Amino acid sequence: MAYKINQDECIGCGACAAACPVDAISEDGDTYKIDPDVCIECGACAATCPNEIIELA
C-alpha cells in the first residue's frame, strides 16, 4: 500500500518530493503526486509534509 497526497489540500511546496529517497513523487501542475509503483512506503514524505496531508492509501 503506497502513500497518497490529499490533492485538495496540497500547497505545492515540494518538501515531500525532496524527502523521497526513491524519487516516487513528481510535480503535477500546482501539486505533487506519488507513483504507487515506485513508493517503498518508508513514510519520509508524510513526516516532512508541513500540512500533514500524506497518508497510506
QUICORMO-V813721 format. One record per residue. RES is the residue in three letters. NEAR is the number of other ideal C-beta (glycine too) atoms within 8 Angstrom. D_CENTER is the distance of its C-alpha to the mean C-alpha in whole Angstrom. Layout:
# QUICORMO-V813721
RES|NEAR|D_CENTER / RES|NEAR|D_CENTER
This chain:
# QUICORMO-V813721
MET|4|13 / ALA|12|10 / TYR|13|7 / LYS|10|6 / ILE|15|5 / ASN|9|9 / GLN|7|10 / ASP|4|13 / GLU|7|12 / CYS|12|9 / ILE|6|12 / GLY|8|10 / CYS|5|11 / GLY|8|8 / ALA|9|8 / CYS|15|5 / ALA|12|6 / ALA|7|9 / ALA|10|9 / CYS|11|8 / PRO|6|11 / VAL|7|12 / ASP|7|10 / ALA|10|8 / ILE|12|6 / SER|8|8 / GLU|8|10 / ASP|6|11 / GLY|4|14 / ASP|4|13 / THR|10|10 / TYR|13|6 / LYS|9|6 / ILE|14|5 / ASP|10|9 / PRO|8|10 / ASP|5|13 / VAL|8|12 / CYS|11|9 / ILE|7|12 / GLU|8|10 / CYS|5|11 / GLY|7|9 / ALA|9|9 / CYS|15|5 / ALA|11|7 / ALA|7|10 / THR|10|9 / CYS|12|8 / PRO|7|11 / ASN|7|11 / GLU|6|10 / ILE|9|9 / ILE|12|6 / GLU|8|9 / LEU|7|10 / ALA|7|11
